[in-house]
Every structure is written in structure tokens, then in C-alpha cells.
Amino acid sequence: MTRHSRHSSTVRSMPRALVLGRQFPGDTEASVQAALDELENLLAQLEIRVVATLIQRHRSTDATIGEGKLAELAARVAEVRGDSQEEELLLVVDDALSPVQLRALEDALAGVEVIDRASVILRIFERHARTRVARLEVEIAALTHALPRVREDRSLGGREGGGGGRGERGHSNVTLKKQELRERIAGLRREVAGLRAAEETQRARRKDLPRAALVGYTNAGKSSLMRALTGSEVLVEDRLFATLDTTVRALSPETAPRILVSDTVGFIRELPHELVASFHATLAEARDAGLLLVVVDASDPQWRTHLAVTREALATIGAAAVPSLVLFNKMDRVDAATRAALAEELPDALQICAYAPADVARLRTALIEAFDASQVDDVLEVPFTEGHLLGEIRAHARVLAEEYTELGALLRVRALPAALERWRGLLSTVRPITSPAELLAVVRRHGLELQVEVADFDRAGLDFLVVHARDEAGTPWIVRTPRRPEVTASTYVEARVLRLVRPRLPVAAPDWRVHAPDVIAYPRISGTPAVTVTPEGPRWNILDPAAPSEAFLESFARTLAALQSIAPEAASRAGVPTTTIAEVRAALSRSMNATREALQPSEAVWERWQRWLADDSMWPQHLALVHGDLHPGHMLLGTDGRVVGILDWTEARVTDPSVDLAMFYGCFGRPALERLVERFARAGGATWPRLTDHAAERWAAFPVLVAEWALRTDNAAVLEHARGQLAAVTAETAT
């Protein structure tokens, strides 16, 4: 198939190009044409005029360019060239060419320069790079791309140079050229590292502030949105890769704390991996952001492909788990029917136009709300001697209340957990609490007056010491303090989870009224724990574990279905950790290897674990929000056996949806799980064919996770418990 260019044939000053498109099985005519149109747009930015296009249709995934197609290309080149032998003519292949393929084309088309899609993109980057860092990064990428192709450059001649005893003639020109390129690349990388050091320092200073990064396919309108959100005079041009450098500005009007917005380099189909590697530091703004604003050109028929390319590129740079919000931009260019279709396909996306003030205001509000959900309240005591830190806190946090004591300022603030962690480390105000009276004194500083019900701590939990207390009205309260410093960080995740799930569950979840590094306090939820830990061992309440009631199963299934109905994207935006299925499997494999010596599993158990990890049919294809530690001690029951409340959300995350079901299997057995899954599906929960088998295998691997925690915390008693669980798994495996 031959297609003549739509450009005017009267233009002779521009180099001309013959384009070779490639259609593989699964590629549609529309997708191939869209790719060719995009390539023609890229070439136009290099002032190269496309004069003809050929398409090679492959019957398999084999990318070889056969003799027949080479002959056809040679004939077409002769036809296009005609009498204009003096004009520059290129063959541009809309694909990545290996050095061997490049040589074959050059041999068949003597005198015609052959370049591939990657080379076109690299040349555009070379033209658009403005800063010293961008120019160096592009040169590194170009040289890295050229390095494996040096051996195919016959202009370098044969051998020359010294060395080479025992009859050797010395190093070849090819070897010397490659060595020269490697040395040049190494030198450029050293220079970039030096220049990037200052940027890394600036990025470190910004880590305590909420940060959003605009990402998306090139020319989707990121820079226009950047200008609209921040009021900055950033470059806005209707061309591909107009932005190569990261620009960071504050959201305008400014908020407290300030929200920073960064505009990053755009992505494109088959972006050369050399560029991705070279621009790794630039793209770190996306990886380190608290929220990704994924900009999509709603008027482009290929927007789904562009979105997929963007998400794939984000995964490549390690940003797949960063919370994201899709923005359909350029909505002024689409009709009402398209708007409705977009809303139905991606209901959580925002439909905006960067030039519509009302749309920009909606986006600004969404940004503020997203970051507010990821922030937490805390109380900081800042001595008068730390005046510089007081100014920093006021700049990077929202001060909710402020009063002064003899020693300094007592601030109630709202900020990102990472910022609070750093400030607390500088202030060194977190000390272990050793008695209930001391704990209630800390609560009193937060304006809550409580009286102890029991004179000693409830020490049943592994992570917290708990005090049972009452307020002046007689309302019972739970007050807890971390057993270990590392537990504090997890409480900030739990706080975000609780804000997300409390309005969406049919049962109660803790309503934290006080949350600080050393204390958490909330009104006690009514209900009885399904299990109570006593000195004699666990005691079941209301519930018979051998025959769980219909009321219990139905209410529990409804609760799980409601929890998993929360969209993973919404949970990620709220700051809930996300772990993909691939990451789960890899982490479990690492945990098994790390605990193998301590647990000493039998060969049969070890092989069982490995089969489960490798069996794709077992594993789900979707993610879900899970509680993560839903054992009976965290379930509160009514007198009729129904679940009325769920406690301790520390381990909640978006991950494998079987996690809570596996815990249920371990507590109640397979028949009860099968009954639960039936009710879970009826309540709207998402299932898959081997869900029950998968949950059973996950429970069989549970001793690994318990042992890993025991080794990390040096808890010998818990390690013995893990070995006891493993003994049961060993016996089950042997039967």
C-alpha cells in the first residue's frame, strides 16, 4: 500500500522521507494509521517532509524485513527520487530497528539514510533541550542508542592502533570508537550527577510539602494546566515534547501548607528506553509525588492508547503505585455524546478544559481535598529556642490552634505524616509511656479529660498498650499507645483508612478523636469481641467457631463486600498503600526464603508454597481494599451474632482481595469459607473460579508472614507460634 503525502509537493527546501509502517497481528488499520500520522507529525517538527508511505503487513510477530519488501522499497526509493538526486532522502521506519535490520536496509537502499522511530524522537529531544541538564541527558540517550550500532558503521574502516602482541594487529576502529563513546557517556553522567545534586537538595526540601505531578502523553495539555493551576509563565506550545525539563510551582492561590505542582516530560508510544533511563532523575518528580494528575486529550480518538502508554511508562519508572487522578483535558473540543461516553467509561475522571476558569477551580478543589485526606492532625511542642523550626512548621503545615507555655509554643497542626515524623525527630518529644496515668495525662494535653476504668494496661495486642477509660458523661473510651517507635508510622496509614471506610461500611469502625505519635483515643464501639484473650488462652464469645451462624456469615459477607466495593483508585488517592499482585507474589517469595532457615519447612510444604506462587490460575486479576488482619479478636458482635464493628485497621491496604478470606479460612475452615463466599458474591463481592483454593493456600503460607514479623521484632514467642502453625500445615499437606 502506498500513500502520498498530504503536504504540498512544491516545498523543496525540506528533506524528504519515505515512511515504512508495520502492521503485526492484532494491529488494526486505525491504530496503524494513527501511529503513522503521529510519526509524520514528529518528522514535521524536524522539518522533514513525508512524500510517500508503505505498510508492511506481517503474518506473525517476526519483525524481519524480507527480500521482497527490500526490493519493493528500493524500487519505491528510485521512483520517489526520480531526477532529484541532489535532494536529501531518508527512509523512516515506524518501529525500533536492530543493528542487523539497519544494515540490511542500508545495503538495499544505497545512499539513503535509514532511521527508526527511536532516532526520530531522539532528534526532537536534541532540538527541544534548553537547559544544560536536558541537553546532557539527551546526549547520553543518543550515544547509548548509537553504541550497539557502531559495529555496523563501515566508514570506520579496518584495524589500527597499537598493542596486540602475538601477531595481533591492534584494536579495530570499531572497538576504539565504542570505547570513545563509553568514555563520553561516563563523563556526561558524572557531569549530570553534579548538576542533579543541587536539584536533589531542592527536592529534599520539598518532601514535607504536598506534591502533585502532571503526567501524560505528549501534547495532552499538561503545560496549559500547569499555567492555569499555578499562574506561572511556563512554555505552552501545540507541539510534541514542548516540555523536557521539570518545572515546579506552587498552586495558586496558595494554600496552607503550600501544594506544589510539577510539569514533567511527556510520554509517547515506544519512547526509547535510553531516554527513559537518561531522564530518570527528571521523572523522579512523578515517582516521588503524592498525587499524579494523568492528563488525557479527550479529543484524540487514540486517547485509550495514550492512557495505556502513560500508565506503562509510569510503571517503568516505579510510579505505578502513586495515587492518581485522570484528567480529560480539551473537553471544549468534544460533543455532548462523547462527554457522556467518557463519564461512563471513567466515572472518577475529571472532565476539564485548561482554559475554562470554572474547570480549573474544580481541579484545584479536588487537589486540595485529595491532599487533605492524606494529612493528619498532631500536637507539637516547639521550644522558644527552636524559632527557625517554628517558622518552617507554619510554612509547611496548617496550624489549627496555637497557644504558649513557659517553654514555647504548643501547636495543633495538620500536615503530611512524613513532615510530622521529621519534626518530631528534631523536637525529640516522643517518649515511651509507662503507666495508664501518664497516658491519660498526655490525652489531657489534647483537651480530653478521662478517668481510668482498669488500673493497668490491657497488654493483649502486639503493637499497642491499651487503657480502658470513661469521660465525664460516662462514655467508655479506648486509649492506646504504641509499644514500639516503628508502630507510630503505621498509625498514620490507619488514620487515612478509617477516614475512607467509616462512611462506607455497614458496621462501625473507630472514630479517632485524638491521634498523636504517642496516643490514640476514640469512643469505644459497642459490641463483644468474637474472641477474648485470657491467661488461660483465647475464649470464644457468642460465636461457635465450629458452626458459625447464618447471622454472622451474612453480616460478615456484607461487610467484606462493602469494603471491597471501594475503588482501589479512590483508596490510593486517599493515601492507602497499594501492592500489585505481581509485587505480592514477589514479596511472598522473598519472605519464604528469608524465613526458611528459622521455620525449617518440610520439602512437601516448600514445594506446595512454590506451586501456589507459580500457578497463575490461583491468583486474582484484580485488586481490592482489605482489612489485612481480620481475625475474630478484631470483630465486634451483637448479641444475635451479627458483626457490628471492626477494629484495628493498621494492616489495611489495596492488594490481593483474598487476604481477609484467608484469615477466615484459618479460623473457621473450608466449609464455612465456601458458605461465606456464596454470601459475599450475592452481596456484590468480586470472586474468581479458584478463590477458595487460593485463600486456603494463602493461609498455608501464613506462618511465613508471622515468622518474618517475629524475626524483625526479635519476638521468640511469636516465632514459636509460627512454628506451631507450620506444624499444622505440615500435617495437612501430608494427608
C-alpha positions in Angstrom: 0.0 0.0 0.0 1.3 3.4 -1.0 0.1 6.7 0.4 1.2 10.0 -0.9 1.8 12.9 1.5 -0.8 15.5 2.1 2.0 18.1 2.2 2.5 20.3 -0.8 4.9 18.9 -3.3 6.1 22.5 -4.1 8.2 22.6 -1.0 11.8 21.6 -1.9 13.9 23.1 1.0 12.9 20.4 3.4 14.5 16.9 3.5 12.1 14.2 2.1 11.2 11.0 3.8 9.7 7.7 2.7 8.0 6.1 5.7 7.7 2.3 6.3 4.8 1.4 8.6 4.5 -2.1 10.1 1.3 -3.9 10.9 1.5 -7.0 13.1 -1.2 -9.5 14.0 -3.6 -7.7 16.4 -2.9 -4.2 15.0 -6.0 -2.6 13.4 -5.9 -0.4 10.3 -6.9 2.6 12.5 -4.1 2.1 15.0 -1.5 1.7 12.3 -2.8 4.9 10.6 -2.8 6.8 13.9 0.8 5.7 14.5 1.8 6.9 11.0 0.0 10.2 11.5 1.9 10.7 14.7 5.2 9.8 13.1 4.5 12.3 10.3 3.8 15.0 13.0 7.2 14.1 14.6 9.0 14.4 11.3 7.4 17.7 10.6 9.0 19.1 13.8 12.3 18.1 12.3 11.3 19.9 9.1 11.3 16.6 7.2 8.6 16.2 4.6 6.9 12.8 4.1 6.4 12.1 0.4 5.2 8.5 0.5 4.2 5.8 2.9 4.4 2.0 2.6 3.0 -0.5 5.0 4.5 -4.0 5.6 1.9 -6.4 6.9 3.4 -9.2 9.0 1.6 -12.5 9.3 3.4 -13.3 12.6 5.3 -11.4 15.3 8.5 -11.9 13.3 9.8 -8.4 12.6 12.2 -9.5 9.8 12.1 -7.3 6.6 12.2 -9.8 3.8 13.9 -9.7 0.5 10.7 -8.9 -1.3 10.0 -5.9 0.8 13.6 -4.7 0.5 13.3 -4.9 -3.3 9.9 -3.0 -3.2 11.5 -0.3 -1.0 14.4 0.1 -3.4 12.1 0.5 -6.4 9.9 3.0 -4.5 13.0 5.0 -3.4 14.1 5.2 -7.1 10.6 6.3 -8.1 10.4 9.0 -5.3 13.9 10.2 -6.0 13.4 10.5 -9.8 15.7 13.1 -11.2 16.1 14.9 -7.9 19.4 13.1 -7.0 20.6 16.1 -5.1 17.8 16.3 -2.6 18.2 14.6 0.7 16.0 11.4 1.1 15.5 9.3 4.2 13.8 6.0 4.9 12.0 6.3 8.3 10.7 3.0 9.8 7.9 3.3 12.3 9.4 0.8 14.6 12.6 0.0 16.5 15.4 -1.3 14.3 18.1 -3.7 15.4 21.6 -3.1 14.1 21.2 -6.1 11.7 17.9 -4.7 10.3 19.5 -1.3 9.9 22.4 -2.8 7.9 20.1 -4.8 5.7 18.1 -1.7 4.8 21.2 0.4 4.2 22.6 -2.3 1.9 19.4 -2.4 -0.1 19.0 1.4 -0.3 22.5 2.6 -1.1 22.9 6.3 -0.5 19.7 6.6 1.6 19.9 7.3 5.3 17.8 4.9 7.3 16.4 5.9 10.8 13.8 4.4 13.1 11.2 5.8 15.3 13.5 6.0 18.3 16.0 8.0 16.3 13.3 10.5 15.3 12.3 11.0 18.9 15.9 11.4 20.0 16.5 14.1 17.3 13.4 16.0 18.5 14.6 15.9 22.1 18.0 17.2 20.9 16.2 20.2 19.3 14.0 21.0 22.2 16.5 20.6 25.1 17.1 24.1 26.5 18.8 23.7 29.9 22.3 22.2 30.3 20.9 19.2 32.2 18.4 18.4 29.5 21.0 18.7 26.7 23.3 16.4 28.6 20.6 13.8 29.3 19.6 13.8 25.6 23.2 13.3 24.5 23.6 10.4 26.9 20.4 8.8 25.5 21.6 9.4 21.9 25.0 8.0 22.5 23.6 5.0 24.4 21.3 4.3 21.4 24.2 4.6 18.9 26.6 2.4 20.9 25.4 -1.0 19.7 25.1 0.2 16.2 28.8 1.3 15.8 29.8 -2.2 14.6 27.5 -1.7 11.6 29.3 1.6 10.6 31.6 0.5 7.8 33.0 4.0 7.3 35.3 3.4 10.2 37.5 1.1 8.2 39.6 -1.9 9.4 42.1 -2.2 12.2 44.6 0.3 13.5 46.2 1.4 16.8 48.9 -0.1 19.0 49.0 -3.0 21.4 48.2 -6.5 20.3 51.2 -8.8 20.8 51.4 -12.3 19.5 50.7 -11.3 15.9 47.6 -9.2 16.7 47.2 -6.1 14.6 45.8 -3.9 17.4 42.4 -2.6 18.2 39.8 -2.2 15.4 38.4 1.2 14.7 35.0 -0.1 15.8 36.4 -1.1 19.2 38.2 2.2 19.6 35.0 4.1 18.6 32.9 2.2 21.1 35.4 2.8 23.8 35.4 6.5 23.0 31.5 6.6 23.2 31.6 4.8 26.6 34.1 7.2 28.0 32.0 10.1 26.7 28.8 8.7 28.2 30.6 8.1 31.6 31.8 11.7 31.6 28.4 13.1 30.7 26.8 11.1 33.5 29.3 12.5 36.0 28.5 16.0 34.9 24.8 15.3 35.1 25.2 13.8 38.6 26.9 17.0 39.7 24.2 19.2 38.3 21.5 17.0 39.7 22.9 17.2 43.2 21.5 20.7 43.6 18.1 19.6 42.3 18.1 16.7 44.7 18.7 19.1 47.5 15.8 21.2 46.4 13.6 18.1 46.1 14.6 17.0 49.6 13.4 20.4 50.9 10.1 19.9 49.1 9.4 16.5 50.5 7.5 17.9 53.5 5.0 19.6 51.2 2.1 18.0 49.3 3.3 17.5 45.7 1.2 16.8 42.5 2.8 15.9 39.2 1.2 16.4 35.8 1.9 13.4 33.6 0.5 12.2 30.4 1.0 11.7 26.7 2.9 14.4 24.9 0.8 17.4 23.8 -2.1 16.4 26.1 -2.1 19.9 27.6 0.0 19.5 30.7 1.8 22.8 30.4 -1.5 24.6 29.8 -2.9 23.1 33.0 0.4 24.0 34.8 -0.1 27.6 33.8 -3.7 27.6 34.8 -3.1 26.0 38.2 -0.1 28.0 39.3 -0.2 31.2 37.3 3.4 30.5 36.1 4.6 31.6 32.7 5.6 28.1 31.6 6.1 27.3 27.9 2.8 26.4 26.2 3.1 25.2 22.6 1.0 22.9 20.4 3.7 20.5 19.5 5.1 17.2 20.8 7.7 17.3 23.6 7.5 21.0 24.1 8.5 20.4 27.7 11.7 18.5 28.5 12.6 20.0 31.9 10.6 19.6 35.1 9.0 22.8 36.3 7.8 23.1 39.9 5.5 25.8 41.1 3.0 26.4 44.0 -0.7 26.0 43.5 -2.2 29.5 43.2 -3.8 31.0 45.2 -1.5 29.4 47.8 -2.8 27.1 50.4 -1.5 26.2 53.9 0.5 24.2 53.6 1.5 25.0 50.0 0.7 22.4 47.4 3.4 22.1 44.8 2.7 21.2 41.1 5.3 19.9 38.7 5.1 19.6 34.9 7.1 16.7 33.6 8.3 15.4 30.2 5.5 13.9 28.1 5.3 10.2 27.2 4.8 8.7 23.7 4.3 5.3 22.2 7.6 3.4 22.1 9.5 6.1 23.9 13.2 5.0 23.6 14.3 3.2 26.8 17.5 5.1 26.6 15.5 8.3 27.1 13.6 6.9 30.0 16.8 5.8 31.6 18.5 9.1 31.0 15.6 11.2 32.2 15.3 9.1 35.3 16.1 12.0 37.6 13.7 14.3 35.8 10.9 11.7 36.1 11.6 11.3 39.8 9.2 14.2 40.4 6.4 11.8 39.2 7.7 8.9 41.3 8.0 11.0 44.5 4.7 12.9 44.1 1.8 12.4 46.4 -0.7 12.5 43.6 -0.3 12.1 39.8 -2.6 14.1 37.6 -2.8 12.0 34.5 -3.7 14.3 31.6 -5.5 12.8 28.6 -6.5 14.6 25.4 -10.2 13.8 25.3 -10.5 15.0 21.7 -8.0 12.5 20.4 -9.6 9.2 19.1 -6.5 7.4 20.4 -6.9 8.5 24.0 -7.2 5.0 25.3 -3.9 4.0 23.8 -2.3 7.2 25.1 -3.6 6.5 28.6 -2.2 2.9 28.4 1.2 4.2 27.2 1.3 6.7 30.1 0.5 4.0 32.7 3.0 1.7 31.3 5.7 4.4 31.4 4.8 5.2 35.0 5.2 1.6 35.9 8.6 1.6 34.2 9.9 4.5 36.4 8.4 3.0 39.6 5.4 5.3 39.9 2.6 2.8 39.3 1.5 2.7 42.9 1.4 6.5 43.3 -2.3 7.7 43.8 -3.6 9.2 40.5 -6.5 11.2 39.1 -7.3 11.1 35.4 -8.0 14.5 33.8 -9.8 14.5 30.5 -8.5 17.8 29.1 -9.6 19.7 26.0 -13.3 19.0 26.7 -14.2 22.1 24.7 -13.3 20.1 21.6 -15.8 17.2 22.2 -19.6 16.9 21.9 -22.1 16.0 24.5 -22.3 12.4 23.4 -18.6 12.0 23.8 -18.7 13.6 27.2 -21.3 11.1 28.4 -19.4 8.2 27.0 -16.2 9.3 28.8 -18.1 9.8 32.0 -19.5 6.2 31.7 -16.1 4.7 30.9 -14.1 6.5 33.6 -16.6 7.9 36.1 -13.8 9.0 38.6 -12.0 11.1 36.0 -12.4 14.9 35.9 -13.6 16.5 32.6 -12.0 19.9 32.2 -10.7 22.5 29.8 -7.4 24.2 30.8 -8.8 27.5 29.6 -12.1 27.4 31.5 -11.7 29.1 34.9 -14.6 27.1 36.4 -12.9 23.8 35.4 -9.6 24.9 36.8 -11.3 25.9 40.1 -12.9 22.4 40.3 -9.5 20.8 39.7 -7.9 23.0 42.4 -10.6 21.9 44.9 -10.0 18.3 44.0 -6.3 18.7 44.6 -6.8 20.3 48.0 -9.3 17.7 49.1 -7.0 14.8 47.9 -4.1 16.1 49.9 -6.2 17.0 52.9 -7.3 13.3 53.1 -3.6 12.3 53.2 -2.8 14.7 56.1 -3.1 14.1 59.8 -3.5 16.2 62.9 -0.9 16.3 65.6 0.3 18.4 68.5 3.8 19.7 68.6 5.6 21.5 71.4 8.2 23.8 70.0 10.6 25.5 72.4 11.3 29.2 72.1 14.9 28.2 71.3 13.7 26.5 68.1 12.3 29.6 66.4 13.6 28.6 62.9 11.7 25.3 63.2 8.5 27.2 64.3 8.7 29.1 61.0 9.2 26.0 59.0 6.2 24.3 60.6 4.0 27.3 59.9 5.1 27.3 56.2 4.7 23.5 55.7 1.6 22.8 57.8 -1.8 24.2 58.6 -1.9 25.5 62.1 -5.3 24.7 63.6 -4.6 26.1 67.1 -1.8 27.8 68.8 -1.0 28.6 72.5 2.0 29.4 74.5 3.5 27.8 77.6 6.5 28.8 79.7 8.8 26.7 77.4 7.4 27.5 74.0 4.6 27.2 71.5 2.0 24.4 71.7 0.8 23.9 68.1 -2.1 21.7 66.9 -1.2 21.2 63.2 -2.4 19.3 60.1 0.4 18.1 57.8 1.8 15.2 55.9 2.9 12.3 58.0 6.4 12.4 56.7 6.8 16.1 57.8 5.4 15.3 61.2 7.8 12.4 61.6 10.8 14.7 60.8 9.7 17.4 63.1 9.1 15.0 65.9 12.5 13.6 65.4 14.0 17.1 65.6 12.0 18.0 68.7 12.5 14.6 70.4 9.2 14.9 72.3 8.1 11.3 71.9 9.0 9.3 75.0 7.8 5.8 76.0 4.7 5.9 78.2 5.0 3.6 81.2 1.7 3.9 83.1 -2.0 4.5 82.4 -1.9 7.7 84.5 0.9 9.0 82.2 -1.1 8.1 79.1 -4.2 9.9 80.3 -2.0 13.0 81.2 -0.9 13.0 77.5 -4.6 12.8 76.5 -5.4 15.7 78.7 -3.0 17.9 76.7 -5.3 17.3 73.7 -8.3 18.6 75.6 -9.8 15.3 76.7 -10.5 14.5 80.4 -10.7 10.8 81.1 -10.8 8.5 84.1 -9.2 5.1 84.1 -11.6 2.1 84.4 -8.8 -0.5 85.0 -5.6 0.3 86.9 -3.3 -1.5 84.4 -2.7 -1.7 80.7 -4.5 -4.1 78.5 -1.5 -5.9 77.0 -3.3 -8.3 74.7 -2.3 -6.5 71.5 1.2 -6.9 69.9 1.5 -3.3 68.8 -0.3 -1.2 71.4 -0.8 -0.9 75.1 -4.4 -0.1 75.8 -6.2 1.8 78.6 -10.0 1.5 79.1 -11.4 4.8 80.4 -14.5 6.9 80.6 -15.2 10.6 80.1 -17.2 12.9 82.3 -20.5 11.8 80.7 -19.7 8.1 81.4 -19.0 7.3 77.7 -16.4 4.5 77.5 -13.2 5.3 75.6 -10.3 3.3 74.3 -6.8 4.9 74.7 -3.8 3.3 73.2 -0.1 4.0 72.9 2.5 2.3 70.6 4.6 -0.4 72.1 7.5 0.4 69.7 8.6 3.5 67.8 8.1 1.9 64.3 4.3 1.4 65.1 3.8 5.2 65.0 4.3 5.4 61.2 1.6 2.8 60.6 -1.0 4.7 62.6 -1.0 7.5 60.0 -1.9 4.9 57.4 -4.6 3.6 59.7 -6.0 7.1 60.2 -6.3 7.6 56.4 -8.0 4.2 56.1 -10.5 5.0 58.8 -11.5 8.3 57.2 -12.1 6.4 54.0 -14.0 3.4 55.2 -16.1 4.7 58.1 -18.8 6.3 55.9 -18.9 3.3 53.6 -19.2 0.3 55.9 -22.5 -1.2 57.2 -20.7 -1.7 60.6 -18.8 0.6 62.9 -15.1 1.5 62.8 -13.1 3.5 65.3 -13.7 7.3 65.2 -10.3 8.7 66.3 -10.8 11.9 68.3 -7.2 12.1 69.3 -4.3 11.0 67.2 -0.7 11.9 68.1 2.6 10.0 67.9 2.2 8.7 71.5 -1.5 8.4 71.9 -4.7 7.4 70.0 -8.1 7.8 71.7 -11.7 7.1 70.5 -15.1 6.2 71.9 -15.4 2.5 72.5 -17.6 0.8 69.9 -20.5 -1.2 71.3 -20.3 -5.0 70.8 -18.4 -8.0 72.1 -15.2 -9.3 70.6 -15.7 -12.7 68.9 -12.6 -13.8 70.9 -11.2 -12.6 74.2 -7.6 -13.4 75.1 -7.3 -14.6 78.7 -4.4 -16.0 80.7 -5.8 -19.5 80.0 -5.9 -18.8 76.3 -8.5 -17.5 73.7 -12.1 -17.6 74.7 -14.9 -17.5 72.1 -17.9 -15.2 72.8 -21.3 -15.6 71.3 -19.9 -17.3 68.2 -19.3 -21.1 67.8 -16.3 -21.4 65.5 -17.3 -25.0 64.6 -20.7 -23.8 63.3 -20.7 -20.1 62.6 -24.3 -18.8 62.5 -26.2 -17.5 59.4 -26.4 -14.1 61.0 -22.6 -13.9 61.4 -21.9 -15.2 57.9 -24.4 -12.9 56.3 -23.3 -9.7 58.1 -19.6 -10.5 57.6 -20.1 -11.2 53.9 -22.0 -7.9 53.5 -19.2 -6.0 55.4 -16.4 -7.5 53.2 -18.4 -6.7 50.0 -18.8 -3.1 51.1 -15.2 -2.8 51.9 -14.0 -4.3 48.6 -16.5 -2.1 46.7 -14.4 0.9 47.5 -12.5 1.6 44.2 -8.7 0.9 44.5 -8.1 4.2 42.8 -10.1 6.1 45.4 -8.2 4.2 48.2 -4.9 5.1 46.6 -5.8 8.7 46.3 -6.7 8.7 50.0 -3.2 7.6 50.7 -3.8 3.9 51.4 -0.8 1.7 50.4 -1.2 -0.3 47.1 0.6 -3.5 46.3 0.1 -5.2 42.9 -0.5 -8.9 42.5 3.0 -9.3 41.0 4.5 -7.4 43.9 2.6 -9.6 46.4 3.9 -12.8 44.8 7.5 -11.5 44.7 7.3 -10.3 48.3 5.9 -13.7 49.5 8.8 -15.4 47.6 11.3 -13.2 49.4 9.6 -13.8 52.8 9.7 -17.6 52.3 13.4 -17.5 51.5 14.1 -15.1 54.4 12.3 -17.4 57.0 13.2 -20.8 55.6 16.1 -21.3 58.0 14.1 -20.3 61.1 11.0 -22.3 60.1 12.6 -25.3 58.5 9.5 -26.3 56.4 9.4 -29.8 55.0 10.1 -30.3 51.4 6.5 -31.1 50.7 5.4 -27.8 52.3 8.1 -25.9 50.5 7.0 -27.3 47.2 3.4 -26.6 48.0 4.2 -22.9 48.6 6.2 -22.7 45.3 3.5 -24.3 43.3 1.0 -21.9 44.7 3.2 -18.9 43.8 3.7 -20.1 40.3 0.1 -21.1 39.5 -1.5 -18.1 37.6 -4.9 -19.8 37.7 -5.0 -19.4 41.5 -4.4 -15.7 41.6 -6.9 -12.9 41.1 -6.8 -10.4 38.2 -8.0 -7.5 40.3 -7.0 -5.6 43.5 -9.2 -4.7 46.4 -9.1 -2.8 49.7 -8.7 -5.3 52.6 -8.6 -5.0 56.3 -5.4 -7.2 56.4 -5.7 -8.6 60.0 -9.4 -9.6 60.3 -9.1 -12.2 63.0 -12.0 -12.8 65.5 -10.4 -10.6 68.1 -10.9 -7.6 65.8 -14.6 -8.4 65.1 -17.3 -7.0 67.4 -20.5 -8.9 67.6 -24.1 -8.1 68.7 -26.0 -10.4 70.9 -27.5 -12.1 67.9 -24.1 -12.9 66.5 -24.1 -10.3 63.8 -20.9 -8.3 63.1 -21.4 -4.8 64.4 -17.9 -3.4 64.4 -14.4 -3.9 63.0 -11.3 -2.8 65.0 -7.6 -2.3 64.3 -7.1 -1.2 60.6 -3.3 -0.9 60.8 -2.7 -3.5 58.1 -5.3 -2.2 55.6 -4.1 -1.8 52.1 -5.1 -2.3 48.4 -3.8 -5.7 47.5 -4.8 -9.4 46.9 -8.6 -9.5 47.7 -8.3 -12.9 49.3 -6.3 -11.7 52.4 -9.3 -11.4 54.7 -10.9 -14.6 53.4 -7.7 -16.5 54.1 -7.8 -15.4 57.7 -11.4 -16.5 57.8 -10.4 -19.9 56.4 -7.8 -20.3 59.2 -10.3 -19.6 61.9 -13.4 -21.4 60.6 -12.3 -23.9 58.0 -13.1 -24.6 54.3 -16.9 -25.4 54.6 -17.6 -22.1 56.4 -15.4 -20.3 53.9 -17.4 -21.7 51.0 -20.7 -20.6 52.7 -19.2 -17.1 53.2 -18.0 -16.8 49.6 -21.6 -17.6 48.4 -23.0 -14.8 50.5 -20.1 -12.5 49.6 -20.9 -12.9 45.9 -24.6 -12.3 46.5 -23.7 -9.1 48.3 -21.8 -7.9 45.2 -18.3 -9.1 46.1 -16.0 -9.9 43.1 -14.9 -13.5 43.0 -12.9 -15.8 40.7 -13.1 -19.6 40.0 -10.3 -20.6 42.4 -10.9 -18.1 45.1 -11.5 -20.7 47.8 -8.4 -22.7 46.8 -6.3 -19.6 46.7 -7.5 -18.5 50.2 -6.6 -21.9 51.6 -3.1 -21.8 50.1 -2.6 -18.2 51.3 -3.4 -19.5 54.9 -1.0 -22.4 54.4 1.7 -19.7 53.8 0.7 -17.6 56.8 3.4 -19.0 59.1 5.9 -17.3 56.8 4.5 -13.8 57.5 4.2 -14.5 61.2 7.8 -15.7 61.4 9.0 -12.7 59.4 7.4 -10.3 61.8 8.8 -12.3 64.7 12.3 -12.1 63.3 12.0 -8.4 62.6 10.9 -7.6 66.1 13.0 -10.3 67.8 10.0 -11.9 69.4 10.8 -15.5 70.3 7.3 -16.3 71.5 5.7 -15.3 68.2 8.3 -17.3 66.3 7.3 -20.4 68.3 3.7 -19.6 67.4 4.6 -19.5 63.7 6.3 -22.9 64.1 3.2 -24.3 65.7 1.1 -23.0 62.8 3.6 -24.6 60.4 3.2 -27.9 62.1 -0.5 -27.9 61.4 0.2 -27.0 57.7 2.7 -29.8 57.5 0.2 -32.3 58.8 -2.4 -31.1 56.4 0.0 -31.3 53.5 0.9 -34.8 54.3 -2.7 -36.1 54.3 
